[in-house]
Every structure is written in structure tokens, then in C-alpha cells.
Amino acid sequence: MKFALLTFCLAAIPLVVTGVNPEEWKLVWADEFDKDGLPDPAKWDYEEGLVRNEEAQYYTRERLENARVEGGILILEGKKEQFKNKAFKPGSLTWKTKSENAEYTAASIITKGKFSAKYGRIEARAKIPQGLGTWPAIWMLGDTRNTGKGWPLCGEIDIMEFVGKEPDKIHGTVHFSKDGKHKSNGGKLLAQKPFDDFHIYAIEWDSEKIDFYFDEQKYHTFKLADADEGTYNAFREPFYLLMNFAIGGKWGGKIDDKVLPQKFLIDYIRVYQKAN
């Protein structure tokens, strides 16, 4: 988030979406969330536990209180509640293992091992939560993370991130390794109360660039060549999908317990590739 951040103001732009041109794009994978219950296990797995960024939430697995489909909408819910930390180690000083109980719960669902994409248009229609400490995200990680190239060498594409302490900003970012060091490149846009309604968050990704969109308005472009690491480029490899609701942590910051519970609502997520 700290490299080459650009700001784009959408205050005067009507939030009208145009949809996808079927002559340009073909649908290759989607979840419309049309069956009530837990997320489709054929499409989604879960992250579990205290995972990253010193976030406060414990990601639960197959727990309807935190991840469920209702009435055509996926609900990822963040709650203030104690939950047993399976990784607890008495006497540990490490943040993931030092606490017997977490004080918050939420969910992170992923397509790792089930679906990955290389290039295309990835879009989701979603309504984000609000309040201090909330940190929803729709993002991707490189499959090479599982073959010996850890983060950030594997690459990361943040299609959408929002933190409640910045209530008028939406972020789109990539993370990668350059000369053996973590680099990031991103854009942020200004949108009045983006949590009040559903919006479409999307990227269009090809062999040269990644464009970031909010309700079909492009606000940032990343050139893949900027991530060349010798003959390797993370963004010319397949990536899998993640959608999560984080609470607090290094970027989410201070948590306002009074706003919880909060819901991250996803109407659909779709992956297209060029029709030709």
C-alpha cells in the first residue's frame, strides 16, 4: 500500500455499471451464491486460525455464524466473541500462539487447490462492512506460493481492500518481489460512503498490465514488466482467489467493538477470459 499510490475521485460519477460484453469476454468460473448454507465446498476452502498481519479475528472453518449463503448472498460476518485458539501454546510469545482464546471471529474463504486463473477479468459485486477495525478484502495469491516461492515472490493482487479508519477510500494493490525485496504498487479512489450499497470491484489482467475498476471506472493500472525478477514474473502465473473479513491488525488498526457484528456481503464473483 505504500508504493506509487494514486488517488481518483469518483464523487461526481454516477454509480452505473455497464456489464460485460459477451463478444469480448467468456465466463469460465463463477459463484452466484444461489444455494443457502455453507459456501459450496466444491469451489471454496477455508483459512483457519490467526493467520496474518497480527489481525484480531480467528478465522473459523465451516461455521455458519461466520460464513453462510442466504437468499443469494454470501455473508462473511465479523463478530466480537471469544473463540478457542487451536494453536495456543502456554508460555509462547508469538502472537499466533500466545492467547488461549481469540476475542473476535470471522471467515476467509479461498479457491486454493480448486480453481486458479491466469489473466482475464475477475469481478465481484459486494457490499462492504463499516466501522473502525473492519478490513474486508477480495484478492488473489500466486499458485507459485505452493511450489517454493513464498510471499511476496509468489505475487498478490488485491482487487479490493477497505479499512474502516479510511471510510471514503477503496484500495487496489499488487505486491511482489523486486531485487529480493518486497515491493507494492497500488491505487486508491475516493468514494462517498462505499459501504452504503453494493458495488462492482474488478480487475482486467493480461500479459502486459492489470487494470483496477470500481463500478466500471478504471482508477489504476499496473504494468507487469515492473515486477520482472530476472526471467520470472509472478503475474504471468496462475493465481487463486480469496475473500475475507479481517478485524484490526497492522493496517486495520483500532477496533470499535460497538460496531460489531458487521457483515461483508457478496452477491457474486465471476471470472472471465477473452472470448477470442
Secondary structure as UniProt FT lines:
FT   STRAND          6..9
FT   TURN            11..12
FT   TURN            22..24
FT   STRAND          25..31
FT   TURN            41..43
FT   STRAND          45..46
FT   TURN            53..54
FT   STRAND          57..59
FT   TURN            64..66
FT   STRAND          67..70
FT   TURN            71..72
FT   STRAND          73..84
FT   TURN            86..87
FT   TURN            90..91
FT   TURN            95..97
FT   STRAND          101..106
FT   STRAND          108..110
FT   TURN            112..114
FT   STRAND          120..127
FT   TURN            132..133
FT   STRAND          134..142
FT   HELIX           143..146
FT   TURN            147..148
FT   TURN            151..154
FT   STRAND          156..161
FT   TURN            164..165
FT   TURN            167..168
FT   STRAND          169..178
FT   TURN            179..180
FT   STRAND          181..190
FT   HELIX           194..196
FT   STRAND          199..205
FT   STRAND          209..214
FT   TURN            215..216
FT   STRAND          217..223
FT   HELIX           224..227
FT   TURN            230..231
FT   HELIX           234..236
FT   STRAND          239..247
FT   HELIX           249..252
FT   HELIX           257..259
FT   STRAND          262..274
//
